[in-house]
Amino acid sequence: MYNRILHITLVVQDYDEAIEFYTKKLDFKLLEDSKLSDEKRWVVIAPDGAKECSLLLAKATDEKQKTKVGMQAGGRVFLFLGTDDFERDYEKLKSRDVQFVRPPHEYDYGKVAVFEDLYGNLWDLIQPHDDNKGWIK
């Protein structure tokens, strides 16, 4: 029986620039960086405190993959970064020149702002209301 998602692959242009962005701008932890071949590495990152799912950074190796960098969800929000203090993390990301494409907005389920990563993938920074925490668990 399958009971959890371990990793989500994020196609990137370059391992090192992606590691730099996610660890320096978003405070993700580099969990593993192992060389598999001259061109391929096993690079796993996750937000501090993540218990289940992490991102596997995979360098685009052919033209088809290169066209997907930054557009893995066809321009829709692709990933969701939960926070327990929206204002703190929103201001921290802005101070690190993370580009927000939609300003903070209050919804029935919580507070959300949309930002893009270094390749243009869209992310929600989201703090659910206390009564909606199950929405992102």
Secondary structure, 3 states (H helix, E strand, C coil): CCCCCCEEEEEECCHHHHHHHHHHHCCEEEEEEEECCCCCEEEEEEECCCCCCEEEEEECCCHHHHCCCCCCCCCCEEEEEECCCHHHHHHHHHHCCCEEEEEEEECCCEEEEEEECCCCCEEEEEEECHHHHHHCC
